[in-house]
């Protein structure tokens, strides 16, 4: 994610005291008042992430950005901006549908929104489309324990696909999941 941060990898004693609007709405993986009146809650984040930026938080929806480690339900810190670089993960609205995708411009100057999951096709942005960029993802606020649950669930799904017989596989323990991760590397 370029200049993104993972607040969970920062120092445990770092104070989270800056309130940020948190719109509890899922965006396909923007800004909620673009889609209706969803009242904002507040979430506290470290000031170091903000640097005087205008930000808000939304939840990702779907699996189109799994390759970028953005999973269904992840809270994403979004910078409200209209200036992007190639490779930024952006929040955009295309013909009324909000989506989180990677922004790309090809050698011919065509603009694309690209998912991070091979199950989905990139979207070529054309003049006929109503396209609005609502911001860029600064970081994923998912907690490490959520990541471990994702790892355990992935292992269980893999075991289910590869197991023979009708016996349902057991979900690996945290220790077994950590051991499996160490074997495959980062």
Secondary structure as GFF3:
##gff-version 3
##sequence-region A 1 186
A	DSSP	three_ten_helix	7	9	.	.	.	ID=ss1
A	DSSP	beta_strand	18	28	.	.	.	ID=ss2
A	DSSP	three_ten_helix	32	34	.	.	.	ID=ss3
A	DSSP	beta_strand	40	45	.	.	.	ID=ss4
A	DSSP	three_ten_helix	47	49	.	.	.	ID=ss5
A	DSSP	beta_strand	55	61	.	.	.	ID=ss6
A	DSSP	three_ten_helix	66	68	.	.	.	ID=ss7
A	DSSP	beta_strand	75	79	.	.	.	ID=ss8
A	DSSP	beta_strand	89	94	.	.	.	ID=ss9
A	DSSP	beta_strand	97	105	.	.	.	ID=ss10
A	DSSP	beta_strand	111	114	.	.	.	ID=ss11
A	DSSP	beta_strand	123	125	.	.	.	ID=ss12
A	DSSP	beta_strand	131	140	.	.	.	ID=ss13
A	DSSP	alpha_helix	144	162	.	.	.	ID=ss14
A	DSSP	alpha_helix	174	184	.	.	.	ID=ss15
###
